[in-house]
Amino acid sequence: MRTPFVVGNWKLHKTVAEAQALVTELKNQLGAIRDVAVGVAPPFTALWPVARRLEDSTIALAAQNCFWEDKGAWTGEVAPGMLADVGCTWTIIGHSERRTHFGETDATVGKRVAAALRAGLGVIGCVGETDAQRDAGQTFAVVDAHLDGILAAAPKDWDKLVIAYEPVWAIGTGRTATPAQAQEVHAHIRGRLRARLGDAAAAAIRIQYGGSVKASNAETLLKEPDIDGALVGGASLDAAEFVAIVKAARPK
Ligand code: PEP
């Protein structure tokens, strides 16, 4: 009932020429796949050229972050309307790298989510605990706080909101959560969505898993009932790996 959604987060990688080459490869290899929604999140500098390459494709374009104001004296920021203007239909918000290195808080995440939705963008809101928080038994409390920050601006259209569960200890480390560990947190997130937004929202909102997803582990993760796709970092930089992950997400 929920179309799986697999998004490649390219982070701080790819020149314009490299980004165009990768997305052309993805278009060629994924063109026939209709039962998985696919997106790519290149760096800001490659959004416009990648959008041009994606013009006749179903692959969605996402930003990796967006600001909460529409315009003004905010040197270095990029407004959600500007992202929509270059062809983005989605933006990632609250990635753990933003929280860890750039002081992102649940309050600023909420402001960004609200602004992105106002501009018509879909939001991939990231939640997830650190190693120490997991060891201290705080996983659900941390995820709930992150989720509440995102839901401060919950949309009316549930298709416009995706939650990405990304345990910080699994991002870029090669240490993937086991399918059971991931499913446990995904089921908890769906329960909280139900409590906050009701049954219809909880049934409709997609929850991606992210954290060292690769072709070799995607299938077992993605067959868990509450895992509705993946947010993929490192493995999305390689066309063959990313294509294999998308194929593993196809409903069986
Ligand atoms: C990410 O950055 O969202 C991510 C999940 O990275 P990786 O797949 O490299 O762990």
Boltz pocket constraint, residues with backbone or C-beta under 6 A from the ligand:
constraints:
  - pocket:
      binder: B
      contacts: [[A, 9], [A, 166], [A, 170], [A, 171], [A, 172], [A, 173], [A, 174], [A, 210], [A, 211], [A, 212], [A, 213], [A, 231], [A, 232], [A, 233], [A, 234], [A, 235]]
      max_distance: 6.0
